[in-house]
Amino acid sequence: MVWETVKTSLKRADITISVATHLSMTEVEFVKITVEVWAWYEDHVIKAETNCRAVDAMCAEVEAALADDRRDDEVEGSDLGRDSDGEGTEMSE
């Protein structure tokens, strides 16, 4: 986020510059990033990471539940609707 802020500032200048000038301008832009802004970026990233980890945990729970359901279906209903040759048969009422 800090680098994006600096890049945006440099793009706004919209001029062709030498590498040395670019480096100098980059240093100036980094100095403009205050402790408060840096802290806000850190907080933002920590919140985003915490959210991602929570979503990952929920996904893992759902995947585990679905895997358990599939295993239960395979065990309980593995031969339903099949004759001894493994062919499907029509079930009558």
N, C-alpha and C positions, 0 to 999 in steps of 0.2 A: 504494500500500500504506500509505503514511503517512496519507494522507487517510482511508482506510478505517478505520485504527486510531482516528483521532480521532473519526470519525463514530460508530463503535461505542461509544466511551466516552460520547459525548453521548447516544446513544439509550438507554443503560443508565440515565441519569438519569430518563428517562421523565416529564418534566414539561413543562408549557407555559411558555415563557419569552419574554421580549422579545428583539428583535433585538440590542439592546445587550448583554444578558446572554449571549445565544448567542455573540456575538463574543468576549466576555470569557472564557467557558468554552472556546471554541475555542483561544484563545491559550494558556490554561493547559494544555490537552491537548497542543498542539504542543510546549510546553516540556518535557513529560514524555518526548518522543521523544529518547532518548539518541543520542550519536554512534555507539555500538555497534549500536543498533537500526537507525539510518539506514543504516549500512554493511552490515548484514545484508540489508536491503531492496535496496540497490544490487547486492550480490552475487547475490541471488536473481534480480533482473531481468536482470542480465548473463548469468547461466546460462540463463535462459529464452530470451533473445534469441539466444544462441549456438545453443541447441537448435533454435529455429525456423529459423535460417539454414541449419543442417545439413539439416533436413527439407526446406526449400525447394530446396537443392542436389540432394538425392536425387530429389525429385520432378521437377526439371528434367532430370536424367539419364534417368530412366525415360521421361518424355514424349518426349525426343529419341530414345531407343532405339525406342519404339513408333512414332514418326513415320517413322524410317528403315525399320522393318519394313513399314509401310504402303506407303511409296514402292516398296520392293523388290517387294512383292506386286503393286502396280499395274503395274510395268514387266514383271515376269517372267510374270505370269499374267493379263494384262489381257484376252486374247482366248480363253482356255481355255474350252471348253464353249460357244462361240458360233459360229454359222455366219457367212457373209459378210454377211448382213442384220442381224447383231447379235442374232439370236434365240438363245435357249438351245437346245441339243440334248442329247439323252440320250447318254451315253457308253456304249458296249458294252464288254464285257470282252474 
